[in-house]
Amino acid sequence: MRKDFGSKTWFYPLPVLIIGTYNEDGTPDAMNAAWGGIYDSDKVVLCLSAGHKTTANIKAKGAFTVSFADAANVVASDYVGLVSANNQPRKMEKSGFHTTKSSFVDAPLIDELPVAVECEFIKVNEDGNIIGRIVNISVDESVLDGEGGIDFAKFRPISFEPAHAGYHVMGDRVGNAFSDGSQLK
Ligand SMILES: Cc1cc2nc3c(=O)[nH]c(=O)nc-3n(C[C@H](O)[C@H](O)[C@H](O)COP(=O)(O)O)c2cc1C
């Protein structure tokens, strides 16, 4: 037997993306976005409400960063999803996040979040979603392994679980992509 829950935005795993932008006065903003992902082979799509400060910032500055919230920064990551820079000018200070300007785009990197995608804004698509081109992947050396790649024992991205409004840390490796299925060919 299966149970039907109807039309909901339950989707697994949903990311916890922290979108970094600059306000018009050059101060940073960040917001939490679960509705976003890879689009095409070199682009990112974000489903952002038009009224968010972040949405206006992306259009004005032509750039944004996407950092992946991790287990060490759950409270700050949730906070930037609860409070808008439209209403709280001290949002970033209160979040505890610190920022450094990206070398590639006019947007801030979040110092506490070690893995980020730096994007230039391309357009708003016909459904009102933000499309950006990936210009660079930025990884803090604190989460690199001996060969210079990302070490998932050190980098612990979280996922948003919409049915119970929870955050879960990415778990154990259970397989090899583009490989394990070959045994059934
Ligand atoms: C878990 C979580 C996921 C969210 N996902 C989105 C999203 O995908 N799109 C969106 O427009 N808002 C989303 N929000 C809400 C924004 O993060 C929130 O409205 C934020 O205050 C906007 O900040 P800003 O106005 O400073 O840009 C999410 C919030 C949380 C807590």
The ligand as an SDF file (V2000), in Angstrom:
LIG
                    3D

 31 33  0  0  0  0  0  0  0  0999 V2000
   14.4360   26.8440    4.5380 C   0  0  0  0  0  0  0  0  0  0  0  0
   14.0800   28.1040    3.7950 C   0  0  0  0  0  0  0  0  0  0  0  0
   14.0200   28.0660    2.3930 C   0  0  0  0  0  0  0  0  0  0  0  0
   13.6600   29.1920    1.6670 C   0  0  0  0  0  0  0  0  0  0  0  0
   13.6130   29.1140    0.3120 N   0  0  0  0  0  0  0  0  0  0  0  0
   13.2520   30.2040   -0.4080 C   0  0  0  0  0  0  0  0  0  0  0  0
   13.2280   30.1400   -1.8260 C   0  0  0  0  0  0  0  0  0  0  0  0
   13.6100   29.1540   -2.4430 O   0  0  0  0  0  0  0  0  0  0  0  0
   12.7970   31.2500   -2.4910 N   0  0  0  0  0  0  0  0  0  0  0  0
   12.3960   32.3930   -1.8530 C   0  0  0  0  0  0  0  0  0  0  0  0
   12.0160   33.3530   -2.5210 O   0  0  0  0  0  0  0  0  0  0  0  0
   12.4570   32.5020   -0.4990 N   0  0  0  0  0  0  0  0  0  0  0  0
   12.8890   31.4400    0.2380 C   0  0  0  0  0  0  0  0  0  0  0  0
   12.9760   31.5270    1.5930 N   0  0  0  0  0  0  0  0  0  0  0  0
   12.6220   32.7990    2.2690 C   0  0  0  0  0  0  0  0  0  0  0  0
   13.7450   33.8560    2.1950 C   0  0  0  0  0  0  0  0  0  0  0  0
   15.0110   33.3180    2.5640 O   0  0  0  0  0  0  0  0  0  0  0  0
   13.3730   35.0130    3.1730 C   0  0  0  0  0  0  0  0  0  0  0  0
   12.1640   35.6090    2.7470 O   0  0  0  0  0  0  0  0  0  0  0  0
   14.4560   36.0610    3.3560 C   0  0  0  0  0  0  0  0  0  0  0  0
   14.0820   36.8580    4.4530 O   0  0  0  0  0  0  0  0  0  0  0  0
   14.6980   37.0000    2.1510 C   0  0  0  0  0  0  0  0  0  0  0  0
   15.7300   37.8830    2.5240 O   0  0  0  0  0  0  0  0  0  0  0  0
   16.0480   39.2370    1.7300 P   0  0  0  0  0  0  0  0  0  0  0  0
   14.7560   40.0150    1.5990 O   0  0  0  0  0  0  0  0  0  0  0  0
   17.0590   39.9400    2.6130 O   0  0  0  0  0  0  0  0  0  0  0  0
   16.5980   38.8470    0.3970 O   0  0  0  0  0  0  0  0  0  0  0  0
   13.3680   30.4180    2.3530 C   0  0  0  0  0  0  0  0  0  0  0  0
   13.4720   30.4700    3.7500 C   0  0  0  0  0  0  0  0  0  0  0  0
   13.8310   29.3230    4.4610 C   0  0  0  0  0  0  0  0  0  0  0  0
   13.9570   29.3870    5.9620 C   0  0  0  0  0  0  0  0  0  0  0  0
  1  2  1  0
  2  3  1  0
  2 30  2  0
  3  4  2  0
  4  5  1  0
  4 28  1  0
  5  6  2  0
  6  7  1  0
  6 13  1  0
  7  8  2  0
  7  9  1  0
  9 10  1  0
 10 11  2  0
 10 12  1  0
 12 13  2  0
 13 14  1  0
 14 15  1  0
 14 28  1  0
 15 16  1  0
 16 17  1  0
 16 18  1  0
 18 19  1  0
 18 20  1  0
 20 21  1  0
 20 22  1  0
 22 23  1  0
 23 24  1  0
 24 25  2  0
 24 26  1  0
 24 27  1  0
 28 29  2  0
 29 30  1  0
 30 31  1  0
M  END
$$$$
